[in-house]
Amino acid sequence: MKIRMKDGSEGEFSKRELIDIIATANAATYAVCENNNKVMSDAEIAVVVARVIARLRKREELCTKDEILDMVEFDLMRYGLYEVAKELITERLEEKYGIE
């Protein structure tokens, strides 16, 4: 599956990269969250990724990585995983603005 890169060219969508991004945010949330039942299992991560992939296949135009991550954040919040979504949003902003 193809995605639109920042420079406007086409690139390959990486399911593994998407899983890793969600898992990293999930692990960071687990490390600081007092209520660990609000973090995700591997199966839940797989469900979110599958939902995003299904939406991508329905689209006629290519999505950017940011649009894909927006979909992930929406699904996380839809399932009440606000802390994981917050961590993902924070990581994106830190990457975008070079914040440590």
C-alpha positions as CSV (number, residue, x, y, z in Angstrom):
1,M,0.0,0.0,0.0
2,K,1.3,3.5,-0.9
3,I,1.3,6.6,1.2
4,R,2.2,10.3,0.4
5,M,5.6,11.3,1.7
6,K,6.3,14.8,3.1
7,D,8.1,15.8,-0.1
8,G,5.0,14.8,-2.1
9,S,6.4,11.5,-3.5
10,E,4.9,8.1,-3.0
11,G,6.3,5.7,-0.4
12,E,5.4,2.3,1.0
13,F,3.1,2.0,4.0
14,S,4.8,0.0,6.8
15,K,2.3,-2.0,9.0
16,R,5.3,-2.9,11.2
17,E,6.2,0.8,11.7
18,L,2.7,1.6,12.6
19,I,2.6,-1.2,15.2
20,D,5.9,-0.1,16.6
21,I,4.7,3.5,16.9
22,I,1.6,2.5,18.8
23,A,3.5,0.0,21.0
24,T,6.1,2.6,21.9
25,A,3.4,5.1,23.0
26,N,1.7,2.2,24.9
27,A,4.9,1.2,26.7
28,A,5.6,4.8,27.7
29,T,2.0,5.1,29.0
30,Y,2.3,1.8,30.9
31,A,5.5,3.0,32.6
32,V,3.8,6.1,34.1
33,C,0.1,5.1,34.3
34,E,-1.3,4.2,37.7
35,N,-4.3,2.6,36.1
36,N,-2.6,0.0,33.9
37,N,-5.9,-1.3,32.6
38,K,-6.0,1.7,30.3
39,V,-3.0,0.5,28.3
40,M,-3.2,-1.9,25.3
41,S,-2.6,-5.5,24.7
42,D,-0.9,-6.7,21.5
43,A,-4.3,-7.8,20.3
44,E,-5.8,-4.4,20.8
45,I,-2.9,-2.8,19.0
46,A,-3.6,-5.2,16.1
47,V,-7.3,-4.2,16.0
48,V,-6.4,-0.5,15.8
49,V,-3.9,-1.2,13.0
50,A,-6.5,-3.3,11.1
51,R,-9.1,-0.6,11.4
52,V,-6.7,2.0,10.0
53,I,-5.6,-0.3,7.1
54,A,-9.3,-0.9,6.3
55,R,-9.9,2.9,6.1
56,L,-6.8,3.4,4.0
57,R,-7.9,0.8,1.5
58,K,-11.3,2.7,1.1
59,R,-9.6,6.0,0.3
60,E,-9.1,7.0,-3.3
61,E,-6.2,9.4,-2.5
62,L,-3.0,8.6,-0.8
63,C,-2.7,9.5,2.9
64,T,0.3,11.1,4.6
65,K,1.9,9.6,7.7
66,D,0.3,12.4,9.8
67,E,-3.2,11.6,8.5
68,I,-2.6,7.9,9.3
69,L,-1.5,8.8,12.9
70,D,-4.6,11.1,13.2
71,M,-6.7,8.0,12.5
72,V,-4.8,6.0,15.1
73,E,-5.3,8.8,17.7
74,F,-9.0,8.9,16.9
75,D,-9.4,5.2,17.4
76,L,-7.4,5.2,20.6
77,M,-9.7,7.9,22.0
78,R,-12.7,6.1,20.7
79,Y,-11.8,3.1,22.8
80,G,-11.1,5.3,25.9
81,L,-7.3,4.9,25.7
82,Y,-6.8,8.7,26.2
83,E,-3.4,8.3,27.9
84,V,-2.0,6.3,25.0
85,A,-3.4,8.8,22.6
86,K,-1.9,11.6,24.6
87,E,1.5,9.9,24.6
88,L,1.3,9.4,20.8
89,I,0.4,13.1,20.3
90,T,3.2,14.2,22.6
91,E,5.7,12.0,20.7
92,R,4.6,13.5,17.4
93,L,4.9,17.1,18.6
94,E,8.4,16.4,20.1
95,E,9.5,14.9,16.8
96,K,8.1,17.7,14.8
97,Y,9.5,20.5,16.9
98,G,12.7,18.8,18.0
99,I,11.7,18.9,21.7
100,E,13.6,16.6,24.1
